[in-house]
Amino acid sequence: MLSTIGRTTAGDGELVRHTAFTRAVHWLVAIFFVLALLSGFAIYSPWLYGPLTALFGGGPATRFLHPWFSLGFVVFFALQTLNWIEPMRWRPDDRRWVRHLKEYVTNSAALEPEYVGFFNAGQKLYFWTIAGSAIAFLISGIPLWFPRTFGRTVVVVGYVLHDVAALAMLVGFIAHIYEATAAQPGTFRAMVRGTVEKRWAWTHHPAWYREATGRDPRADYERARQQSNVRA
Amino acid sequence: MPSGTLQIKAVSGRAGGVPGPAAPRADEVCKYIDVTTCIGCKACEVACVEWNGTPFEPTTFDNTYQTMPATKWNFWNLIKFNEHERADGTLMWLMRKDQCLHCEDPGCLRACPADGAIVQYTNGIVDFQQENCIGCSYCVSGCPFDVPKLNPTTQKVFKCTLCSDRVGQGLEPACVKACPTGCLKFGTKPDMLSLANARSVQLREQSGFADAGVYDPASIGGTHVIYVLHDATRPELYGGLPSNPQIPRAYAIWKRVAKPIGLAMALLAAPLAFFHYVMEGPKEPQPPGH
């Protein structure tokens, strides 16, 4: 099966977080997303038109390519949704996470609450925002692609809906990149090599750590802390 | 040759005004169309096709005196025909020359995202520059008159240019030149307006058309093609001329105001993330320092 292709090797003190299939799908989504975003924002604003259309070989080429990039994004995102539908399901604990969002943003606790599983509620919210925007994009984008078929009113309404979805995606995208790189060291490799350190897992996703290893995340954290104190 | 000196000042044997009189070209131009004296001869259609080098099209026979159902990307000027039954049971044949109205506030130009694909000259002519057109057709949805038409092969949009090439040389548009009845005239906007108002008064007072008036819709800042109608209260009778043409709010408000604000707000996420990193720092896996 597709989900078994590729290789992911976890070394000492590491866990497999994303299979090769998951990573490939994610990056296909990402590539088409960025292409659609750049070609779309070229048409979005006169300030961006000149520099961004130049990337794609001029205005007509940008106009031609944008719907195809977007279609690629929608297709692969649909695949990603199938792949992640279970870990992305909203659970009662996720409401608790949203209530403690302030502590999360201000880094007040070193460790995430013990109930945080494979994805935290923030990741789920981002995922479902993109999913909702993608549907809004598709519904509004098809009339913009074939304006003669749908008529003036549909095109004009679709134009605004398309823009709102684009802005929601842009905000989410910036936050996503920040969270996955600079904000949380050790995260980016999960999507490239597929593995994370165990201490990354018990720090950010304790419930998933318990599930993956059968061990107590807090106890393992305490042990590691004492060991590093001894070394120091 | 200074273009001011060799312009026609008077013409022998012609009813009404002089086409393209020696008006200063810095003035806003206007095409005057008196539908009450149009005989539906289609000379203007032929002149348009000839001057612009577009192909002659076979007539679509649909039991009207109309050449085809609507204008096309390569057929910019169409006499719309409507057999109208009046309140007293008599019939009227309404002929209206349909083409770009060259709005003072053009919806096509507002909607267009491509740099330089649509320009408006100081004389009021709204012109498409096909080399800059990206074929997105937003102009089509921005136009209250359904004027711009896409060439599906080249993915470029075309429409009447008000013969900007001729007007730039001090000539009148080809359709005006060809019109045999004088129902088409060309000059400055104030001149054409006063002509149209005078004609409306004449229609109201002498011809029994109590609702006769000028079509120069204020909702789009006026147009550089104006009509004299027998019944200015019902322009829809004349091949669907809208009585209150509007630019879609998506292009009038959303694009000018909401879009830049939205983009700035969305991009604010980037400095926010940067300053979060600077002020709160990263979340390291615990315990730190492996």
Interface residues (C-beta under 8 A of the other chain):
Chain A: F41 I43 Y44 S45 P46 W47 Y49 G50 G59 P60 T62 R63 F64 V105 T106 N107 A110 L111 L144 P147 R148 R152 V155 V156 V157 Y159 V160 D163 V164 L167 L170 V171 I174 A175 Y178 A182 A183 Q184 P185 G186 E197 R199 W200 W202 T203 H204 Y221 A224 R225 S228
Chain B: P113 A114 D115 A117 N132 C133 I134 G135 C136 S137 Y138 V140 S141 D146 L150 Q155 P248 R249 A250 Y251 W254 K259 P260 G262 L263 M265 A266 L267 A269 A270 A273 H276 Y277 E280 G281 P282 K283 E284 P285 Q286 P287 G289 H290
